[in-house]
Amino acid sequence: MVDVSLGLVVGGLFTLVGAATCLYWYVYWERNFQGKLLTEGPYAVVRHPFYSGFILLALGLTIVFPIYETRLLVVLTLAVMVTFVPREEEQLVKQYKDEYLRYMKKVKWKLVPFLY
């Protein structure tokens, strides 16, 4: 029973933090994006904060509901992120040039601080 309760707590926290991160990103983006590179707010921590939040949300759901569908969600999410993030960064370098390269040096982590 302890494992189930711990899983619910940890998974629930991951889910809530992931959902809150996605919501915070959305509000920040809507209020601040005007065609210029955003480097403050959630972008000061990782270069792709929405994706970070979504990964955390998907992991949390998988811990809370360890069924085929949530496991597939995590696998697909990670596969898409590993493929999409490098392509997006190439596009951002083309669009913002040296400004984005400086930002990449300042904010080293793409999705997970101290990991990736």
N, CA, C and O atoms as a GROMACS GRO file, in nm:
protein
  464
    1MET      N    1   0.082  -0.121   0.000
    1MET     CA    2   0.000   0.000   0.000
    1MET      C    3   0.085   0.126   0.000
    1MET      O    4   0.045   0.228  -0.055
    2VAL      N    5   0.203   0.119   0.061
    2VAL     CA    6   0.290   0.235   0.066
    2VAL      C    7   0.336   0.274  -0.074
    2VAL      O    8   0.341   0.393  -0.107
    3ASP      N    9   0.370   0.176  -0.158
    3ASP     CA   10   0.416   0.205  -0.294
    3ASP      C   11   0.308   0.275  -0.375
    3ASP      O   12   0.338   0.369  -0.450
    4VAL      N   13   0.185   0.231  -0.362
    4VAL     CA   14   0.075   0.293  -0.436
    4VAL      C   15   0.056   0.436  -0.391
    4VAL      O   16   0.039   0.525  -0.474
    5SER      N   17   0.059   0.460  -0.261
    5SER     CA   18   0.042   0.595  -0.209
    5SER      C   19   0.157   0.686  -0.252
    5SER      O   20   0.135   0.800  -0.292
    6LEU      N   21   0.278   0.636  -0.245
    6LEU     CA   22   0.394   0.713  -0.287
    6LEU      C   23   0.386   0.745  -0.436
    6LEU      O   24   0.417   0.856  -0.478
    7GLY      N   25   0.344   0.647  -0.515
    7GLY     CA   26   0.326   0.669  -0.658
    7GLY      C   27   0.223   0.776  -0.688
    7GLY      O   28   0.242   0.859  -0.777
    8LEU      N   29   0.114   0.772  -0.614
    8LEU     CA   30   0.011   0.874  -0.633
    8LEU      C   31   0.061   1.012  -0.596
    8LEU      O   32   0.032   1.110  -0.666
    9VAL      N   33   0.135   1.021  -0.488
    9VAL     CA   34   0.189   1.150  -0.444
    9VAL      C   35   0.291   1.202  -0.544
    9VAL      O   36   0.281   1.316  -0.590
   10VAL      N   37   0.388   1.120  -0.579
   10VAL     CA   38   0.492   1.162  -0.673
   10VAL      C   39   0.432   1.190  -0.811
   10VAL      O   40   0.459   1.295  -0.871
   11GLY      N   41   0.352   1.098  -0.860
   11GLY     CA   42   0.289   1.118  -0.990
   11GLY      C   43   0.197   1.240  -0.991
   11GLY      O   44   0.195   1.316  -1.087
   12GLY      N   45   0.124   1.256  -0.884
   12GLY     CA   46   0.036   1.373  -0.873
   12GLY      C   47   0.114   1.503  -0.873
   12GLY      O   48   0.074   1.600  -0.937
   13LEU      N   49   0.225   1.505  -0.800
   13LEU     CA   50   0.309   1.625  -0.798
   13LEU      C   51   0.368   1.654  -0.936
   13LEU      O   52   0.366   1.768  -0.981
   14PHE      N   53   0.419   1.551  -1.001
   14PHE     CA   54   0.473   1.568  -1.136
   14PHE      C   55   0.365   1.624  -1.229
   14PHE      O   56   0.389   1.716  -1.306
   15THR      N   57   0.245   1.566  -1.220
   15THR     CA   58   0.135   1.608  -1.306
   15THR      C   59   0.100   1.754  -1.279
   15THR      O   60   0.085   1.833  -1.372
   16LEU      N   61   0.086   1.789  -1.152
   16LEU     CA   62   0.050   1.927  -1.118
   16LEU      C   63   0.158   2.027  -1.158
   16LEU      O   64   0.128   2.132  -1.214
   17VAL      N   65   0.284   1.994  -1.130
   17VAL     CA   66   0.394   2.084  -1.166
   17VAL      C   67   0.404   2.096  -1.318
   17VAL      O   68   0.426   2.205  -1.371
   18GLY      N   69   0.389   1.984  -1.388
   18GLY     CA   70   0.391   1.988  -1.535
   18GLY      C   71   0.279   2.073  -1.591
   18GLY      O   72   0.302   2.155  -1.681
   19ALA      N   73   0.158   2.054  -1.540
   19ALA     CA   74   0.044   2.132  -1.588
   19ALA      C   75   0.062   2.280  -1.554
   19ALA      O   76   0.031   2.367  -1.637
   20ALA      N   77   0.111   2.309  -1.434
   20ALA     CA   78   0.134   2.449  -1.395
   20ALA      C   79   0.242   2.512  -1.483
   20ALA      O   80   0.231   2.630  -1.519
   21THR      N   81   0.345   2.436  -1.517
   21THR     CA   82   0.451   2.487  -1.604
   21THR      C   83   0.396   2.520  -1.742
   21THR      O   84   0.426   2.625  -1.798
   22CYS      N   85   0.315   2.431  -1.796
   22CYS     CA   86   0.254   2.455  -1.927
   22CYS      C   87   0.164   2.579  -1.924
   22CYS      O   88   0.167   2.661  -2.015
   23LEU      N   89   0.085   2.591  -1.819
   23LEU     CA   90  -0.004   2.706  -1.805
   23LEU      C   91   0.075   2.835  -1.788
   23LEU      O   92   0.044   2.936  -1.851
   24TYR      N   93   0.178   2.831  -1.704
   24TYR     CA   94   0.263   2.949  -1.684
   24TYR      C   95   0.328   2.989  -1.815
   24TYR      O   96   0.332   3.107  -1.848
   25TRP      N   97   0.380   2.891  -1.891
   25TRP     CA   98   0.441   2.920  -2.020
   25TRP      C   99   0.340   2.989  -2.111
   25TRP      O  100   0.372   3.089  -2.175
   26TYR      N  101   0.220   2.937  -2.118
   26TYR     CA  102   0.118   2.993  -2.207
   26TYR      C  103   0.087   3.138  -2.172
   26TYR      O  104   0.082   3.224  -2.260
   27VAL      N  105   0.066   3.166  -2.045
   27VAL     CA  106   0.037   3.303  -2.002
   27VAL      C  107   0.156   3.394  -2.031
   27VAL      O  108   0.139   3.505  -2.081
   28TYR      N  109   0.277   3.346  -2.000
   28TYR     CA  110   0.397   3.426  -2.026
   28TYR      C  111   0.411   3.455  -2.175
   28TYR      O  112   0.438   3.568  -2.214
   29TRP      N  113   0.393   3.353  -2.257
   29TRP     CA  114   0.405   3.366  -2.402
   29TRP      C  115   0.303   3.467  -2.456
   29TRP      O  116   0.339   3.557  -2.532
   30GLU      N  117   0.178   3.452  -2.418
   30GLU     CA  118   0.072   3.541  -2.465
   30GLU      C  119   0.099   3.686  -2.427
   30GLU      O  120   0.070   3.777  -2.505
   31ARG      N  121   0.152   3.709  -2.308
   31ARG     CA  122   0.176   3.845  -2.261
   31ARG      C  123   0.303   3.907  -2.318
   31ARG      O  124   0.312   4.030  -2.329
   32ASN      N  125   0.401   3.825  -2.354
   32ASN     CA  126   0.532   3.880  -2.385
   32ASN      C  127   0.582   3.860  -2.528
   32ASN      O  128   0.666   3.937  -2.574
   33PHE      N  129   0.533   3.760  -2.598
   33PHE     CA  130   0.589   3.736  -2.732
   33PHE      C  131   0.536   3.837  -2.832
   33PHE      O  132   0.415   3.850  -2.853
   34GLN      N  133   0.629   3.908  -2.893
   34GLN     CA  134   0.594   4.005  -2.997
   34GLN      C  135   0.691   3.991  -3.115
   34GLN      O  136   0.726   4.090  -3.180
   35GLY      N  137   0.734   3.868  -3.141
   35GLY     CA  138   0.824   3.844  -3.253
   35GLY      C  139   0.970   3.845  -3.215
   35GLY      O  140   1.056   3.809  -3.295
   36LYS      N  141   1.000   3.886  -3.094
   36LYS     CA  142   1.139   3.891  -3.048
   36LYS      C  143   1.169   3.767  -2.964
   36LYS      O  144   1.078   3.706  -2.906
   37LEU      N  145   1.296   3.732  -2.958
   37LEU     CA  146   1.338   3.616  -2.880
   37LEU      C  147   1.310   3.639  -2.732
   37LEU      O  148   1.351   3.741  -2.676
   38LEU      N  149   1.243   3.545  -2.670
   38LEU     CA  150   1.217   3.552  -2.526
   38LEU      C  151   1.329   3.479  -2.453
   38LEU      O  152   1.361   3.364  -2.485
   39THR      N  153   1.389   3.545  -2.355
   39THR     CA  154   1.499   3.485  -2.279
   39THR      C  155   1.480   3.497  -2.129
   39THR      O  156   1.565   3.452  -2.052
   40GLU      N  157   1.372   3.555  -2.087
   40GLU     CA  158   1.343   3.572  -1.944
   40GLU      C  159   1.228   3.481  -1.904
   40GLU      O  160   1.181   3.400  -1.983
   41GLY      N  161   1.184   3.494  -1.779
   41GLY     CA  162   1.074   3.411  -1.730
   41GLY      C  163   1.113   3.264  -1.737
   41GLY      O  164   1.223   3.228  -1.696
   42PRO      N  165   1.024   3.179  -1.787
   42PRO     CA  166   1.057   3.036  -1.793
   42PRO      C  167   1.173   3.006  -1.887
   42PRO      O  168   1.239   2.903  -1.875
   43TYR      N  169   1.198   3.096  -1.982
   43TYR     CA  170   1.308   3.077  -2.077
   43TYR      C  171   1.445   3.103  -2.016
   43TYR      O  172   1.547   3.076  -2.079
   44ALA      N  173   1.448   3.154  -1.895
   44ALA     CA  174   1.576   3.174  -1.826
   44ALA      C  175   1.623   3.044  -1.760
   44ALA      O  176   1.737   3.035  -1.716
   45VAL      N  177   1.535   2.945  -1.752
   45VAL     CA  178   1.568   2.817  -1.687
   45VAL      C  179   1.603   2.711  -1.791
   45VAL      O  180   1.708   2.648  -1.783
   46VAL      N  181   1.516   2.692  -1.888
   46VAL     CA  182   1.539   2.599  -2.000
   46VAL      C  183   1.494   2.668  -2.128
   46VAL      O  184   1.415   2.762  -2.126
   47ARG      N  185   1.548   2.619  -2.241
   47ARG     CA  186   1.517   2.684  -2.368
   47ARG      C  187   1.380   2.645  -2.423
   47ARG      O  188   1.328   2.714  -2.511
   48HIS      N  189   1.322   2.538  -2.374
   48HIS     CA  190   1.191   2.493  -2.423
   48HIS      C  191   1.101   2.458  -2.304
   48HIS      O  192   1.072   2.341  -2.280
   49PRO      N  193   1.058   2.559  -2.229
   49PRO     CA  194   0.984   2.533  -2.105
   49PRO      C  195   0.850   2.463  -2.124
   49PRO      O  196   0.810   2.384  -2.039
   50PHE      N  197   0.779   2.491  -2.233
   50PHE     CA  198   0.651   2.422  -2.252
   50PHE      C  199   0.674   2.272  -2.267
   50PHE      O  200   0.602   2.192  -2.207
   51TYR      N  201   0.773   2.235  -2.346
   51TYR     CA  202   0.803   2.093  -2.366
   51TYR      C  203   0.842   2.028  -2.234
   51TYR      O  204   0.804   1.915  -2.206
   52SER      N  205   0.919   2.100  -2.153
   52SER     CA  206   0.958   2.047  -2.021
   52SER      C  207   0.836   2.018  -1.936
   52SER      O  208   0.825   1.913  -1.874
   53GLY      N  209   0.744   2.113  -1.934
   53GLY     CA  210   0.622   2.095  -1.858
   53GLY      C  211   0.539   1.979  -1.908
   53GLY      O  212   0.483   1.903  -1.830
   54PHE      N  213   0.530   1.965  -2.040
   54PHE     CA  214   0.450   1.857  -2.097
   54PHE      C  215   0.512   1.721  -2.066
   54PHE      O  216   0.440   1.625  -2.037
   55ILE      N  217   0.644   1.712  -2.071
   55ILE     CA  218   0.711   1.586  -2.036
   55ILE      C  219   0.682   1.550  -1.890
   55ILE      O  220   0.652   1.435  -1.859
   56LEU      N  221   0.692   1.648  -1.802
   56LEU     CA  222   0.664   1.624  -1.660
   56LEU      C  223   0.519   1.582  -1.640
   56LEU      O  224   0.490   1.492  -1.560
   57LEU      N  225   0.429   1.646  -1.709
   57LEU     CA  226   0.287   1.610  -1.703
   57LEU      C  227   0.265   1.466  -1.749
   57LEU      O  228   0.195   1.389  -1.683
   58ALA      N  229   0.325   1.429  -1.862
   58ALA     CA  230   0.308   1.293  -1.915
   58ALA      C  231   0.368   1.190  -1.820
   58ALA      O  232   0.309   1.084  -1.798
   59LEU      N  233   0.486   1.220  -1.765
   59LEU     CA  234   0.546   1.126  -1.669
   59LEU      C  235   0.459   1.110  -1.545
   59LEU      O  236   0.439   0.999  -1.496
   60GLY      N  237   0.407   1.222  -1.496
   60GLY     CA  238   0.320   1.216  -1.379
   60GLY      C  239   0.196   1.133  -1.403
   60GLY      O  240   0.157   1.052  -1.319
   61LEU      N  241   0.134   1.152  -1.518
   61LEU     CA  242   0.015   1.072  -1.552
   61LEU      C  243   0.049   0.924  -1.560
   61LEU      O  244  -0.031   0.839  -1.521
   62THR      N  245   0.167   0.893  -1.612
   62THR     CA  246   0.208   0.753  -1.624
   62THR      C  247   0.232   0.691  -1.487
   62THR      O  248   0.203   0.573  -1.467
   63ILE      N  249   0.283   0.769  -1.393
   63ILE     CA  250   0.304   0.717  -1.258
   63ILE      C  251   0.169   0.695  -1.188
   63ILE      O  252   0.149   0.594  -1.121
   64VAL      N  253   0.079   0.790  -1.205
   64VAL     CA  254  -0.053   0.779  -1.141
   64VAL      C  255  -0.138   0.671  -1.208
   64VAL      O  256  -0.205   0.593  -1.140
   65PHE      N  257  -0.135   0.667  -1.340
   65PHE     CA  258  -0.213   0.571  -1.417
   65PHE      C  259  -0.119   0.487  -1.504
   65PHE      O  260  -0.105   0.515  -1.623
   66PRO      N  261  -0.056   0.386  -1.447
   66PRO     CA  262   0.042   0.307  -1.524
   66PRO      C  263  -0.025   0.208  -1.619
   66PRO      O  264  -0.019   0.086  -1.601
   67ILE      N  265  -0.088   0.263  -1.720
   67ILE     CA  266  -0.156   0.180  -1.820
   67ILE      C  267  -0.089   0.200  -1.956
   67ILE      O  268  -0.005   0.290  -1.973
   68TYR      N  269  -0.126   0.117  -2.049
   68TYR     CA  270  -0.066   0.120  -2.182
   68TYR      C  271  -0.069   0.260  -2.244
   68TYR      O  272   0.031   0.306  -2.299
   69GLU      N  273  -0.183   0.327  -2.236
   69GLU     CA  274  -0.201   0.456  -2.302
   69GLU      C  275  -0.107   0.564  -2.246
   69GLU      O  276  -0.050   0.641  -2.323
   70THR      N  277  -0.091   0.569  -2.114
   70THR     CA  278  -0.003   0.672  -2.059
   70THR      C  279   0.144   0.639  -2.086
   70THR      O  280   0.225   0.729  -2.108
   71ARG      N  281   0.177   0.512  -2.085
   71ARG     CA  282   0.314   0.472  -2.120
   71ARG      C  283   0.344   0.508  -2.265
   71ARG      O  284   0.453   0.557  -2.297
   72LEU      N  285   0.248   0.485  -2.352
   72LEU     CA  286   0.265   0.522  -2.492
   72LEU      C  287   0.278   0.673  -2.507
   72LEU      O  288   0.358   0.721  -2.588
   73LEU      N  289   0.201   0.748  -2.430
   73LEU     CA  290   0.210   0.894  -2.431
   73LEU      C  291   0.352   0.940  -2.398
   73LEU      O  292   0.405   1.028  -2.466
   74VAL      N  293   0.413   0.881  -2.296
   74VAL     CA  294   0.549   0.919  -2.258
   74VAL      C  295   0.647   0.883  -2.370
   74VAL      O  296   0.732   0.964  -2.406
   75VAL      N  297   0.636   0.764  -2.423
   75VAL     CA  298   0.728   0.721  -2.529
   75VAL      C  299   0.716   0.812  -2.650
   75VAL      O  300   0.817   0.858  -2.704
   76LEU      N  301   0.594   0.839  -2.693
   76LEU     CA  302   0.574   0.926  -2.809
   76LEU      C  303   0.621   1.069  -2.780
   76LEU      O  304   0.682   1.133  -2.866
   77THR      N  305   0.592   1.118  -2.661
   77THR     CA  306   0.635   1.253  -2.623
   77THR      C  307   0.787   1.264  -2.630
   77THR      O  308   0.839   1.359  -2.688
   78LEU      N  309   0.857   1.169  -2.570
   78LEU     CA  310   1.003   1.174  -2.571
   78LEU      C  311   1.058   1.160  -2.713
   78LEU      O  312   1.154   1.228  -2.749
   79ALA      N  313   0.998   1.073  -2.793
   79ALA     CA  314   1.044   1.056  -2.931
   79ALA      C  315   1.026   1.185  -3.011
   79ALA      O  316   1.114   1.225  -3.087
   80VAL      N  317   0.912   1.248  -2.994
   80VAL     CA  318   0.887   1.373  -3.065
   80VAL      C  319   0.984   1.482  -3.018
   80VAL      O  320   1.037   1.557  -3.099
   81MET      N  321   1.007   1.491  -2.887
   81MET     CA  322   1.096   1.594  -2.834
   81MET      C  323   1.240   1.574  -2.883
   81MET      O  324   1.307   1.670  -2.921
   82VAL      N  325   1.285   1.451  -2.882
   82VAL     CA  326   1.423   1.424  -2.926
   82VAL      C  327   1.439   1.459  -3.074
   82VAL      O  328   1.547   1.501  -3.116
   83THR      N  329   1.334   1.442  -3.152
   83THR     CA  330   1.339   1.472  -3.294
   83THR      C  331   1.314   1.621  -3.321
   83THR      O  332   1.383   1.683  -3.402
   84PHE      N  333   1.215   1.676  -3.254
   84PHE     CA  334   1.167   1.810  -3.286
   84PHE      C  335   1.255   1.920  -3.229
   84PHE      O  336   1.278   2.021  -3.297
   85VAL      N  337   1.304   1.904  -3.107
   85VAL     CA  338   1.381   2.012  -3.042
   85VAL      C  339   1.505   2.051  -3.123
   85VAL      O  340   1.525   2.171  -3.144
   86PRO      N  341   1.588   1.959  -3.169
   86PRO     CA  342   1.703   2.001  -3.250
   86PRO      C  343   1.662   2.075  -3.379
   86PRO      O  344   1.729   2.170  -3.419
   87ARG      N  345   1.555   2.031  -3.442
   87ARG     CA  346   1.507   2.100  -3.562
   87ARG      C  347   1.459   2.242  -3.529
   87ARG      O  348   1.486   2.337  -3.602
   88GLU      N  349   1.389   2.253  -3.418
   88GLU     CA  350   1.341   2.384  -3.377
   88GLU      C  351   1.458   2.476  -3.345
   88GLU      O  352   1.456   2.595  -3.379
   89GLU      N  353   1.559   2.422  -3.281
   89GLU     CA  354   1.675   2.505  -3.248
   89GLU      C  355   1.749   2.550  -3.375
   89GLU      O  356   1.799   2.662  -3.380
   90GLU      N  357   1.757   2.465  -3.475
   90GLU     CA  358   1.816   2.505  -3.603
   90GLU      C  359   1.739   2.623  -3.662
   90GLU      O  360   1.798   2.720  -3.710
   91GLN      N  361   1.608   2.614  -3.657
   91GLN     CA  362   1.524   2.721  -3.709
   91GLN      C  363   1.542   2.850  -3.628
   91GLN      O  364   1.546   2.959  -3.686
   92LEU      N  365   1.553   2.839  -3.498
   92LEU     CA  366   1.572   2.956  -3.414
   92LEU      C  367   1.708   3.022  -3.439
   92LEU      O  368   1.719   3.145  -3.436
   93VAL      N  369   1.811   2.942  -3.465
   93VAL     CA  370   1.942   2.998  -3.500
   93VAL      C  371   1.932   3.073  -3.633
   93VAL      O  372   1.990   3.181  -3.647
   94LYS      N  373   1.861   3.017  -3.729
   94LYS     CA  374   1.843   3.085  -3.858
   94LYS      C  375   1.766   3.216  -3.841
   94LYS      O  376   1.798   3.317  -3.903
   95GLN      N  377   1.666   3.212  -3.755
   95GLN     CA  378   1.580   3.329  -3.738
   95GLN      C  379   1.646   3.438  -3.655
   95GLN      O  380   1.642   3.556  -3.692
   96TYR      N  381   1.709   3.401  -3.542
   96TYR     CA  382   1.762   3.501  -3.450
   96TYR      C  383   1.915   3.512  -3.453
   96TYR      O  384   1.972   3.599  -3.388
   97LYS      N  385   1.979   3.426  -3.528
   97LYS     CA  386   2.124   3.427  -3.552
   97LYS      C  387   2.205   3.432  -3.423
   97LYS      O  388   2.185   3.350  -3.333
   98ASP      N  389   2.296   3.528  -3.413
   98ASP     CA  390   2.387   3.536  -3.297
   98ASP      C  391   2.314   3.554  -3.165
   98ASP      O  392   2.362   3.510  -3.061
   99GLU      N  393   2.199   3.618  -3.169
   99GLU     CA  394   2.122   3.637  -3.046
   99GLU      C  395   2.083   3.502  -2.985
   99GLU      O  396   2.090   3.484  -2.864
  100TYR      N  397   2.042   3.409  -3.070
  100TYR     CA  398   2.005   3.277  -3.019
  100TYR      C  399   2.128   3.198  -2.976
  100TYR      O  400   2.123   3.125  -2.877
  101LEU      N  401   2.237   3.212  -3.048
  101LEU     CA  402   2.361   3.143  -3.009
  101LEU      C  403   2.409   3.192  -2.872
  101LEU      O  404   2.455   3.112  -2.791
  102ARG      N  405   2.399   3.321  -2.846
  102ARG     CA  406   2.434   3.375  -2.713
  102ARG      C  407   2.339   3.320  -2.606
  102ARG      O  408   2.380   3.286  -2.495
  103TYR      N  409   2.212   3.314  -2.641
  103TYR     CA  410   2.112   3.260  -2.549
  103TYR      C  411   2.142   3.113  -2.517
  103TYR      O  412   2.127   3.071  -2.402
  104MET      N  413   2.183   3.036  -2.617
  104MET     CA  414   2.218   2.895  -2.596
  104MET      C  415   2.336   2.880  -2.499
  104MET      O  416   2.340   2.786  -2.420
  105LYS      N  417   2.430   2.973  -2.505
  105LYS     CA  418   2.543   2.969  -2.412
  105LYS      C  419   2.500   3.008  -2.271
  105LYS      O  420   2.549   2.954  -2.172
  106LYS      N  421   2.407   3.102  -2.263
  106LYS     CA  422   2.357   3.149  -2.133
  106LYS      C  423   2.267   3.044  -2.067
  106LYS      O  424   2.283   3.014  -1.949
  107VAL      N  425   2.175   2.987  -2.142
  107VAL     CA  426   2.083   2.885  -2.092
  107VAL      C  427   2.122   2.754  -2.159
  107VAL      O  428   2.083   2.726  -2.272
  108LYS      N  429   2.199   2.675  -2.088
  108LYS     CA  430   2.258   2.554  -2.146
  108LYS      C  431   2.160   2.439  -2.162
  108LYS      O  432   2.180   2.352  -2.247
  109TRP      N  433   2.055   2.437  -2.084
  109TRP     CA  434   1.965   2.321  -2.080
  109TRP      C  435   1.847   2.340  -2.174
  109TRP      O  436   1.777   2.441  -2.170
  110LYS      N  437   1.825   2.239  -2.258
  110LYS     CA  438   1.713   2.243  -2.352
  110LYS      C  439   1.581   2.217  -2.282
  110LYS      O  440   1.485   2.294  -2.298
  111LEU      N  441   1.575   2.109  -2.204
  111LEU     CA  442   1.448   2.067  -2.145
  111LEU      C  443   1.454   2.044  -1.994
  111LEU      O  444   1.361   2.080  -1.922
  112VAL      N  445   1.563   1.985  -1.947
  112VAL     CA  446   1.573   1.946  -1.806
  112VAL      C  447   1.702   2.005  -1.747
  112VAL      O  448   1.812   1.968  -1.788
  113PRO      N  449   1.688   2.097  -1.650
  113PRO     CA  450   1.809   2.157  -1.592
  113PRO      C  451   1.906   2.050  -1.539
  113PRO      O  452   1.865   1.953  -1.476
  114PHE      N  453   2.034   2.070  -1.567
  114PHE     CA  454   2.144   1.984  -1.523
  114PHE      C  455   2.144   1.846  -1.588
  114PHE      O  456   2.222   1.760  -1.549
  115LEU      N  457   2.056   1.824  -1.688
  115LEU     CA  458   2.049   1.693  -1.752
  115LEU      C  459   2.051   1.705  -1.905
  115LEU      O  460   2.137   1.647  -1.970
  116TYR      N  461   1.957   1.780  -1.961
  116TYR     CA  462   1.948   1.790  -2.107
  116TYR      C  463   1.888   1.923  -2.147
  116TYR      O  464   1.873   1.950  -2.266
   0.00000   0.00000   0.00000
